[in-house]
Amino acid sequence: MENAGRSQIAEGLLRKHAPHLEVDSAGTNPASELNPMVIEVMNEIGIDITKQKPKKLTRDLIQKSLIVNMGCIDSKSCPALFVKDAVIWNISDPKNLNLHEIRKIRDQIENEVLNLIKNLEA
Protein backbone atom coordinates (compact mmCIF):
# COMPACT_ATOMS: atom_id res chain seq x y z
CA MET A 1 0.00 0.00 0.00
CA GLU A 2 2.64 2.51 1.03
CA ASN A 3 5.30 1.46 -1.47
CA ALA A 4 7.97 2.14 1.16
CA GLY A 5 9.21 -1.34 2.04
CA ARG A 6 8.44 -4.71 0.45
CA SER A 7 7.98 -3.61 -3.13
CA GLN A 8 11.02 -1.34 -2.91
CA ILE A 9 13.05 -4.35 -1.76
CA ALA A 10 11.69 -6.37 -4.68
CA GLU A 11 12.44 -3.57 -7.14
CA GLY A 12 16.04 -3.32 -5.91
CA LEU A 13 16.54 -7.08 -6.05
CA LEU A 14 15.01 -7.38 -9.52
CA ARG A 15 17.27 -4.60 -10.80
CA LYS A 16 20.26 -6.50 -9.39
CA HIS A 17 19.34 -10.01 -10.54
CA ALA A 18 17.59 -9.14 -13.83
CA PRO A 19 18.97 -5.81 -15.09
CA HIS A 20 17.55 -6.59 -18.53
CA LEU A 21 13.97 -6.29 -17.20
CA GLU A 22 12.06 -3.04 -16.84
CA VAL A 23 11.13 -2.85 -13.16
CA ASP A 24 9.02 -0.45 -11.16
CA SER A 25 7.10 -0.59 -7.92
CA ALA A 26 4.03 1.32 -6.83
CA GLY A 27 1.43 1.40 -4.10
CA THR A 28 -2.16 2.45 -3.62
CA ASN A 29 -1.31 4.96 -0.90
CA PRO A 30 2.39 5.83 -1.31
CA ALA A 31 4.36 7.06 1.67
CA SER A 32 6.40 10.22 1.46
CA GLU A 33 9.70 8.33 1.75
CA LEU A 34 11.22 4.86 1.89
CA ASN A 35 11.42 3.02 5.18
CA PRO A 36 14.94 3.88 6.47
CA MET A 37 15.40 0.40 7.94
CA VAL A 38 14.59 -1.14 4.54
CA ILE A 39 17.29 1.06 3.01
CA GLU A 40 19.69 -0.20 5.70
CA VAL A 41 19.04 -3.93 5.14
CA MET A 42 19.41 -3.47 1.39
CA ASN A 43 22.70 -1.62 1.87
CA GLU A 44 23.88 -4.63 3.90
CA ILE A 45 23.74 -6.74 0.73
CA GLY A 46 25.22 -4.06 -1.51
CA ILE A 47 22.02 -2.68 -3.04
CA ASP A 48 21.45 1.06 -2.85
CA ILE A 49 17.74 1.89 -3.16
CA THR A 50 18.02 5.51 -2.01
CA LYS A 51 17.20 6.81 -5.49
CA GLN A 52 13.90 4.87 -5.55
CA LYS A 53 10.78 6.77 -4.52
CA PRO A 54 7.32 5.63 -3.40
CA LYS A 55 4.95 5.92 -6.35
CA LYS A 56 1.19 5.73 -6.91
CA LEU A 57 -0.20 2.61 -8.58
CA THR A 58 -2.05 3.70 -11.70
CA ARG A 59 -4.41 1.91 -14.08
CA ASP A 60 -1.82 2.34 -16.84
CA LEU A 61 0.83 0.63 -14.75
CA ILE A 62 -1.59 -2.20 -13.91
CA GLN A 63 -2.49 -2.71 -17.57
CA LYS A 64 1.06 -2.81 -18.94
CA SER A 65 2.77 -4.83 -16.20
CA LEU A 66 3.07 -8.18 -14.56
CA ILE A 67 1.63 -7.36 -11.16
CA VAL A 68 3.21 -8.83 -8.04
CA ASN A 69 1.06 -8.32 -4.97
CA MET A 70 3.03 -8.38 -1.74
CA GLY A 71 0.16 -9.27 0.55
CA CYS A 72 -2.60 -6.69 0.38
CA ILE A 73 -6.06 -8.28 0.61
CA ASP A 74 -8.53 -5.38 0.31
CA SER A 75 -10.01 -4.87 -3.17
CA LYS A 76 -10.76 -1.17 -2.55
CA SER A 77 -7.26 -0.21 -1.42
CA CYS A 78 -5.42 -2.85 -3.41
CA PRO A 79 -6.92 -3.41 -6.87
CA ALA A 80 -3.80 -5.27 -8.05
CA LEU A 81 -4.87 -8.28 -6.00
CA PHE A 82 -7.81 -8.70 -8.34
CA VAL A 83 -5.92 -8.28 -11.60
CA LYS A 84 -6.02 -11.38 -13.75
CA ASP A 85 -2.71 -13.23 -13.57
CA ALA A 86 -1.40 -11.21 -10.62
CA VAL A 87 1.35 -12.99 -8.70
CA ILE A 88 0.64 -12.99 -4.95
CA TRP A 89 3.50 -13.42 -2.50
CA ASN A 90 1.79 -12.71 0.88
CA ILE A 91 4.81 -11.16 2.55
CA SER A 92 4.63 -9.36 5.89
CA ASP A 93 4.90 -5.58 5.90
CA PRO A 94 8.25 -4.45 7.39
CA LYS A 95 6.66 -1.31 8.84
CA ASN A 96 7.39 -1.07 12.59
CA LEU A 97 9.55 -4.22 12.60
CA ASN A 98 13.13 -4.52 13.83
CA LEU A 99 16.17 -5.04 11.59
CA HIS A 100 16.31 -8.79 12.24
CA GLU A 101 12.69 -9.22 11.10
CA ILE A 102 13.21 -6.96 8.07
CA ARG A 103 16.25 -9.02 7.04
CA LYS A 104 14.03 -12.12 7.04
CA ILE A 105 11.50 -10.31 4.85
CA ARG A 106 14.29 -9.17 2.50
CA ASP A 107 15.56 -12.74 2.19
CA GLN A 108 12.04 -14.07 1.59
CA ILE A 109 11.51 -11.48 -1.14
CA GLU A 110 14.86 -12.39 -2.70
CA ASN A 111 13.77 -16.04 -2.92
CA GLU A 112 10.50 -14.98 -4.56
CA VAL A 113 12.35 -12.66 -6.97
CA LEU A 114 14.75 -15.42 -8.02
CA ASN A 115 11.83 -17.81 -8.60
CA LEU A 116 9.97 -15.16 -10.59
CA ILE A 117 13.00 -14.54 -12.81
CA LYS A 118 13.43 -18.28 -13.34
CA ASN A 119 9.76 -18.63 -14.34
CA LEU A 120 9.88 -15.61 -16.66
CA GLU A 121 12.95 -16.96 -18.43
CA ALA A 122 11.65 -20.55 -18.73
Backbone bond lengths (Angstrom), bond angles and torsions (degrees), N, CA, C in turn:
res aa  C-N    CA-C-N  psi(-1)  N-CA   C-N-CA  omega(-1)  CA-C   N-CA-C  phi
1 M - - - 1.443 - - 1.522 111.51 -
2 E 1.322 116.46 -47.95 1.459 120.02 -174.51 1.523 113.82 -86.60
3 N 1.320 117.04 -16.65 1.459 121.57 -179.58 1.531 111.37 55.62
4 A 1.328 115.97 40.30 1.465 121.18 -178.37 1.520 112.79 -120.96
5 G 1.329 118.03 -5.24 1.458 120.35 -174.76 1.511 113.53 -138.86
6 R 1.332 117.34 -89.12 1.461 122.32 -172.27 1.527 113.49 -54.83
7 S 1.309 116.80 -51.84 1.464 118.45 -176.39 1.522 111.69 -69.53
8 Q 1.326 116.98 -27.78 1.469 119.88 175.86 1.531 110.18 -70.00
9 I 1.331 116.42 -36.64 1.465 120.57 174.50 1.525 109.01 -62.22
10 A 1.331 116.12 -48.13 1.470 120.42 -179.22 1.521 111.37 -61.23
11 E 1.327 116.75 -42.11 1.466 119.77 178.79 1.525 110.56 -60.57
12 G 1.320 117.14 -46.62 1.464 120.90 179.40 1.517 112.39 -61.49
13 L 1.333 116.38 -42.76 1.463 120.68 179.94 1.525 111.85 -68.57
14 L 1.320 117.35 -39.68 1.468 119.68 177.32 1.518 111.15 -64.55
15 R 1.330 116.96 -40.46 1.468 119.83 177.70 1.533 110.65 -61.61
16 K 1.332 116.40 -36.45 1.467 120.38 179.39 1.530 111.25 -71.72
17 H 1.325 116.84 -50.69 1.465 121.15 -171.80 1.531 113.99 -85.16
18 A 1.322 117.58 -19.76 1.473 120.71 -178.89 1.526 109.54 -141.66
19 P 1.339 116.81 64.99 1.466 119.69 -176.34 1.527 113.78 -61.79
20 H 1.318 116.72 -15.51 1.463 121.01 179.18 1.537 112.40 -79.24
21 L 1.333 117.86 -11.02 1.460 121.14 179.91 1.525 110.69 -93.18
22 E 1.321 116.25 146.85 1.460 121.21 172.53 1.526 106.98 -83.72
23 V 1.312 116.47 122.56 1.466 121.51 -172.71 1.518 109.67 -127.72
24 D 1.324 115.17 138.71 1.453 120.93 174.14 1.511 107.77 -153.15
25 S 1.292 117.28 153.58 1.454 121.44 175.60 1.518 108.36 -126.40
26 A 1.328 115.36 153.95 1.456 120.48 -179.37 1.513 108.84 -156.73
27 G 1.316 115.90 161.94 1.455 121.40 178.98 1.508 111.68 -138.09
28 T 1.318 115.77 164.47 1.460 120.42 -177.65 1.520 112.55 -76.94
29 N 1.317 117.17 -24.83 1.456 121.99 179.57 1.529 108.10 -140.85
30 P 1.349 117.28 73.34 1.470 120.25 -171.42 1.527 113.37 -61.40
31 A 1.312 114.32 139.95 1.466 121.84 174.68 1.527 109.18 -72.13
32 S 1.303 115.71 171.81 1.469 119.17 179.04 1.522 112.09 -81.54
33 E 1.343 116.85 -20.67 1.468 119.99 -179.90 1.523 109.88 -154.72
34 L 1.326 115.31 165.32 1.462 120.63 176.90 1.524 110.24 -69.78
35 N 1.313 115.31 153.43 1.453 121.81 174.75 1.540 107.46 -66.12
36 P 1.332 118.82 119.37 1.470 121.11 -177.09 1.527 113.10 -59.49
37 M 1.321 117.71 -31.95 1.468 119.73 179.98 1.525 110.61 -73.50
38 V 1.319 117.89 -29.29 1.467 121.49 174.21 1.524 109.11 -66.81
39 I 1.317 116.74 -42.89 1.470 120.72 176.19 1.530 109.43 -57.43
40 E 1.322 116.30 -43.75 1.474 121.04 -178.23 1.529 112.14 -62.85
41 V 1.347 117.83 -46.41 1.474 118.62 -177.77 1.527 111.68 -70.28
42 M 1.317 117.18 -26.40 1.466 119.28 175.37 1.531 110.21 -74.38
43 N 1.320 116.93 -39.24 1.470 120.25 175.94 1.525 111.00 -59.77
44 E 1.331 117.16 -33.50 1.461 121.26 179.46 1.531 112.37 -59.97
45 I 1.323 117.17 -27.45 1.468 120.30 179.50 1.535 111.17 -107.86
46 G 1.317 115.76 17.90 1.463 120.76 172.95 1.510 115.41 80.08
47 I 1.329 118.19 22.02 1.467 120.90 178.71 1.524 108.62 -116.38
48 D 1.329 115.16 118.70 1.461 121.64 179.52 1.531 108.37 -94.99
49 I 1.332 116.08 113.92 1.470 119.83 178.94 1.528 111.86 -108.65
50 T 1.325 117.11 14.50 1.461 120.29 -175.03 1.531 113.40 -65.87
51 K 1.318 117.90 -18.91 1.465 119.91 178.27 1.536 111.99 -86.61
52 Q 1.326 117.19 -11.71 1.462 121.82 176.76 1.525 108.89 -75.20
53 K 1.313 116.10 148.46 1.462 121.96 -179.52 1.528 109.80 -131.94
54 P 1.333 118.02 144.02 1.460 119.86 172.71 1.532 110.02 -60.37
55 K 1.338 115.15 135.38 1.463 120.52 -177.04 1.523 110.41 -131.37
56 K 1.308 116.20 156.17 1.467 123.25 179.67 1.523 109.56 -81.77
57 L 1.324 115.99 134.00 1.461 122.21 174.70 1.521 108.29 -74.58
58 T 1.308 116.41 123.59 1.470 121.33 -178.51 1.524 110.50 -113.42
59 R 1.318 115.74 161.55 1.474 120.13 176.39 1.528 110.45 -59.82
60 D 1.325 117.10 -39.84 1.462 120.98 179.57 1.525 110.74 -60.21
61 L 1.317 116.36 -44.54 1.459 120.25 179.18 1.531 110.48 -64.11
62 I 1.323 117.17 -40.50 1.465 121.06 178.23 1.524 110.32 -61.82
63 Q 1.327 117.21 -43.62 1.462 121.61 -175.06 1.520 113.28 -70.23
64 K 1.323 117.98 -30.81 1.474 119.30 -174.18 1.528 113.71 -101.76
65 S 1.328 117.84 6.97 1.459 119.69 -171.49 1.515 112.98 -127.70
66 L 1.320 114.29 159.57 1.451 121.07 162.95 1.520 104.55 -80.62
67 I 1.303 117.09 120.83 1.459 121.50 -176.77 1.523 109.47 -93.42
68 V 1.327 115.25 128.98 1.462 121.52 172.42 1.515 106.11 -113.93
69 N 1.326 115.69 117.63 1.455 121.47 179.09 1.521 108.02 -94.97
70 M 1.315 116.82 127.43 1.455 121.15 -175.63 1.518 114.39 -81.89
71 G 1.326 117.69 -16.21 1.456 118.09 178.59 1.509 114.59 151.94
72 C 1.284 118.37 6.26 1.455 123.29 179.14 1.528 109.33 -71.54
73 I 1.330 118.49 136.11 1.462 119.94 -176.30 1.528 114.69 -121.20
74 D 1.306 118.94 5.83 1.455 122.46 -177.65 1.524 110.42 -101.70
75 S 1.328 117.40 119.59 1.462 121.22 -175.75 1.525 112.73 -65.41
76 K 1.321 118.99 -28.40 1.466 120.84 -179.71 1.527 111.76 -74.77
77 S 1.333 116.67 -41.15 1.466 118.72 -178.28 1.519 112.14 -94.67
78 C 1.321 116.97 -10.58 1.460 120.05 -175.43 1.525 110.85 -140.06
79 P 1.326 118.08 71.68 1.465 120.35 -177.22 1.521 113.74 -63.26
80 A 1.328 117.95 -21.68 1.469 120.05 -178.08 1.517 111.81 -63.63
81 L 1.327 117.62 -24.91 1.459 120.22 178.88 1.520 110.42 -61.77
82 F 1.323 116.38 -29.54 1.451 120.91 -173.40 1.526 112.89 -103.40
83 V 1.315 116.47 14.48 1.452 121.84 175.48 1.522 107.64 -80.43
84 K 1.317 115.55 133.26 1.463 119.67 177.60 1.525 109.02 -56.50
85 D 1.301 116.29 136.08 1.459 123.93 178.14 1.527 114.69 70.42
86 A 1.328 118.02 13.94 1.464 119.14 175.87 1.528 109.19 -65.53
87 V 1.312 116.06 141.00 1.458 122.58 174.85 1.527 106.70 -90.85
88 I 1.326 117.81 130.17 1.459 120.90 -177.97 1.527 109.28 -116.98
89 W 1.328 116.00 122.71 1.451 121.04 -177.22 1.525 113.95 -101.66
90 N 1.323 119.61 -22.62 1.474 123.01 -179.71 1.524 112.65 50.84
91 I 1.309 115.11 63.40 1.468 122.03 -178.73 1.528 109.08 -108.86
92 S 1.304 116.13 137.60 1.468 121.45 -179.34 1.518 111.21 -60.90
93 D 1.321 115.28 147.06 1.456 121.90 177.27 1.532 109.04 -77.43
94 P 1.340 118.55 128.68 1.467 120.30 -179.05 1.533 114.17 -75.23
95 K 1.324 116.83 -5.31 1.468 120.20 -178.81 1.533 109.72 -56.58
96 N 1.315 115.81 130.38 1.474 124.01 177.47 1.533 114.45 67.82
97 L 1.331 117.49 16.57 1.463 120.33 177.18 1.527 109.57 -100.12
98 N 1.327 115.89 164.18 1.465 119.76 178.57 1.535 110.01 -86.42
99 L 1.325 115.82 170.47 1.469 120.98 -176.68 1.525 112.44 -58.80
100 H 1.313 117.81 -40.71 1.463 121.14 179.63 1.536 110.33 -59.18
101 E 1.316 117.01 -45.49 1.466 120.96 -179.83 1.538 111.60 -68.00
102 I 1.324 116.15 -37.14 1.467 119.94 179.18 1.525 110.51 -69.00
103 R 1.309 117.77 -34.60 1.473 120.49 175.68 1.531 110.13 -61.71
104 K 1.316 117.31 -41.04 1.470 120.99 177.50 1.523 110.82 -61.91
105 I 1.325 116.40 -41.83 1.467 120.96 178.22 1.525 109.80 -64.08
106 R 1.332 116.72 -44.88 1.469 121.21 178.09 1.530 110.48 -57.19
107 D 1.321 116.95 -45.09 1.461 120.59 -178.68 1.529 111.36 -67.95
108 Q 1.318 116.97 -36.44 1.462 120.97 176.52 1.530 109.96 -64.65
109 I 1.317 116.22 -43.67 1.466 120.18 178.34 1.520 110.06 -64.13
110 E 1.326 117.92 -39.69 1.464 119.72 179.20 1.527 110.81 -61.33
111 N 1.320 117.70 -41.40 1.473 120.27 176.22 1.523 110.93 -60.58
112 E 1.316 116.80 -43.69 1.472 120.78 179.21 1.531 110.75 -64.56
113 V 1.328 116.49 -41.71 1.468 121.10 179.09 1.525 110.39 -61.49
114 L 1.309 117.13 -46.08 1.471 120.55 -179.49 1.527 111.12 -63.38
115 N 1.332 117.26 -39.36 1.470 120.60 176.08 1.519 111.41 -65.95
116 L 1.323 116.81 -40.40 1.467 120.89 178.33 1.532 110.61 -61.24
117 I 1.325 116.39 -47.03 1.459 120.75 179.67 1.540 110.08 -59.93
118 K 1.303 116.07 -44.97 1.463 121.55 179.15 1.534 110.07 -58.49
119 N 1.335 117.06 -45.21 1.467 120.57 179.99 1.524 112.43 -68.37
120 L 1.321 117.43 -37.09 1.468 120.49 178.38 1.512 112.13 -66.96
121 E 1.329 116.30 -32.09 1.468 120.73 -176.37 1.519 112.66 -93.08
122 A 1.326 117.38 -2.33 1.480 120.96 -179.86 1.518 111.74 -76.14
